Amino acid sequence: MSRLTCTFLVSLVTTLVAPVARGEAPPARLRWSVDARLGYATAWTTGQSYLGPATGLIGGLTLRVPIHVEVGAAYHVGSIESAANDTLVYWSRRRSVFVHAAAGYDRTTLAGRLLVRPRFILGSFFIVDEAQLGGAMRQGIEPRFTFGPGVDILFHFGALHAGIDARALFVPSHVAAPIGGLFGVFGVNK
């Protein structure tokens, strides 16, 4: 095994076994959460017309060990371009829906009020492209697989939480256009 693999395995075992060795009880039950997210995403190197302001929902489950899994979707407003003259009308619109699944590790501090959750995200942008030139209309949907790291920083107020979600996504089909996103998070957990 490589050194990186060995280091990862030792870290994982230490993380899972250390609380039991110190006599700490694991969480008594599974915890779930539902979040609303509002934010903005853009490509770091080139403008991508299917991104921009976004809103979405995420549902998650934290296991007895502090591993968090989630699924979610976000709608990105995208962009509209139009032009017209006396004889011709043209408009084009691109927007997207980002659907994802993610897994992360919950780390709490400040007596459980602050949660930092690094996570790995797998998903796909479904880009809706519509264009009209004169009387002719064209529509299409293009999926783009993405993956990358993200982190949630959440403050808990009883059963409610608020914070930020930062993510860096890579689109293998467009190597030169990695995506960065920053979202406000508002939700409930039980």
KAVEN-V252462 format. One line per field, one symbol per residue. ss: DSSP state (H for helix, E for strand, - for the rest). A space follows every 50 residues. Layout:
ss->???
This chain:
ss->--HHHHHHHHHHHHHHHHHHH---------EEEEEEEEEEEEE------- -EEEEEEEEEEE----EEEEEEEEEEEEEEEEEE----EEEEEEEEEEEE EEEEEEEEE----EEEEEEEEEEEEEEEEEEEE--EEEEEEEEEEEEEEE EEEEEEE--EEEEEEEEEEE-HHH----EEEEEEEEEEE-
